[in-house]
Structure formats: C-alpha cells, structure tokens
C-alpha cells in the first residue's frame, strides 16, 4: 500500500461499531481558525492598515510579523492531530488575513511547508483589508472552483457599507464533491441585522449549490460574530443542534451544545465564553438514521481545538486565548479566538 494510503487508513475506536466488524475507515479533519490580524508590514493602497506598519500604533515590524507567522503556523499544523497524528486537517478556513503576501509567508513556515500546504484567496473589499482564505493539503483536497460572493447591502441607506464576502471553494475530498464557504460576518459593532443578512445570503448560496447538484456536500464555516443560539444561525441558516432534527433545507450546528450545555466557547468577553467560530454542514453529510453506513463522507464529531500554548497563563487575561496584543501590549501570542475542527469519516472499500 502506498504511503499516502497508509496514513489515511485508521481503525476508529470511537465509532461504537461491533467488535467483530473488521472495517477500515479514512478520517478527514476540516478546521477553521481566526488569525487575529495576520498583517504583513507593508501598506496596501486603499486599505486602512496603518496600525500594522512599523511606524503604526502597534509598531508592527519584521520581528513581530515573523513571530506571528511562526506562532500561527504552529497552531495550524497542530489542528486535527489529536485524531490524525502527523497529518492534521485536510482543509482549514481562515479569517482576518490581509493579503496573498501574508498567506505566502504563512505557508512557507516549516510545519506547513513540510505538508506542502497550499492556499486559496480572493482579494475582498473590506476597508481594513482583512479577508477570508482557505488552506488545504493537496494530497487530500483538490480545488475545482473558487468564487467570492460579495456581501450585498440590503439597506439602501447603507449602500457604501463594505465588508468581507463569502469565499466558496469547491473541490474533491475522498472522491466526493464538497463546497466550503468561508465567512467572516459583520462585527458586533454592527447591529444583529447585518449578521442576519449575511446568514440569509449564505443560505441562498447554499440552496443554489444544492439545487445544481444535490450530492454537493456543503460546509459553512467562519467567525460568524454570533453564537449558535442567535437568530442569524437558528433562523437565518436554519441551524439545528441535533442530527435527528436536521431536515432537508436545514444545516447541522454541532457547536450549540458546546455553548449551552458545556458552557464553553472559542473566545471570552467580560469573563464569559462566546462561540463565534463555527462549522456547519448540510444534511447529506449526516448519519440521520443512525445506520453507521459511512459509505460516503459523514460527520463523525467535533472539537474546540485547545493546546496549553494557546491559553494565557497569567495576568489579567489568564484563562483567555493568548492573543497577539492585549491592552496595547505585545504578548507574542496567537489569536483571541480558539480554532475549531470537525471530523468526517468514510469507509474504505
């Protein structure tokens, strides 16, 4: 068996299959991680990136930038390795990336370069210059099509409101068609209407793609700036917290119970957890009948990805995700968000 196939085949302990069932499976990690201002040190014309320049308020010089790249590459390479040691995620969506130059510098870092990680990026209209992007392992995922759907302002009075679009990457994973839609919805400085509008627009995109091909497995991910309990998710995307209650036209959101039942999340505000970083999927990725068929890519489980190095261990922000800056002080950290990962499983024939 080729080395590539060897690293893909796993005997899964957590599937609760009968001991007599000698079945082999491949597991694939799909992740998302807010990069918290992954800016290079150069000014981009027309963008308000001045605080991330050497003479800007953050004194963003080559040393700080190199530390940021090293830190983020370490975390990105570790994502998914709990279940996929040495392999990590097949696909990782990113938000808060300034440009293609920053992505080139990121994938040049050793832990990502060693896996030949590639990226997808389309320059967007955000005034600060932060975009969505996607990393992928070309040994596992093949890109077929890329499109940036613009965020369309629904209020005529706000026609000059520019924000991140929705990056849709269509490709093949385990010989199946998948579309990953990477989002960074409007911040909480804006009213909930703007995030609800984003949800409506993403739902239209998702429904159109399914209408074109019902077998297309669609994943919506990103920093949604709303919790799983908010209207944008529960109504806008019709996101359900239980697999058996997820019907055609809905999406499944495994993160609802992390926040509501476990009281945990991906970022902290005023001492409490929020869970803005989510990965949702269409019903054609779910074992809704509990048959454990797994003949096609099927949702297995999820995790908020934690490592000790991602958490602040002292001071005012102890217990929070260890971010790059806090209170104007450079912490040499990672992000103010924690990564999230979902795992998909498929039986090997």
Secondary structure, DSSP 8 states (H G I E B T S, - for coil): --HHHHHHEE--STT---TT----EEEEEEEEEEEEEE--SS--TTS--GGGSTTSTT---HHHHHHHHHHHHHHHHHTTTTTSTTT--SEEEEEEE--HHHHHHHHTSHHHHTTTEEEEE-----SS--EEEEEEETTTEEEEEEEEE------GGGTT-----EEEEEEEETTEEEEEEEEE---TTS-HHHHHHHHHHHHHHHHHHHHH-TT-EEEEEEE-SS-TTSHIIIIIS-EESSGGG--TT-EEETTHHHHHTS---SEEETTEEE--EEEEEEGGGS-TT-----SS-EEEEEEEE--GGGB--SSTTTTSB--SEETTEE-----SS-EEEEEEEEE--
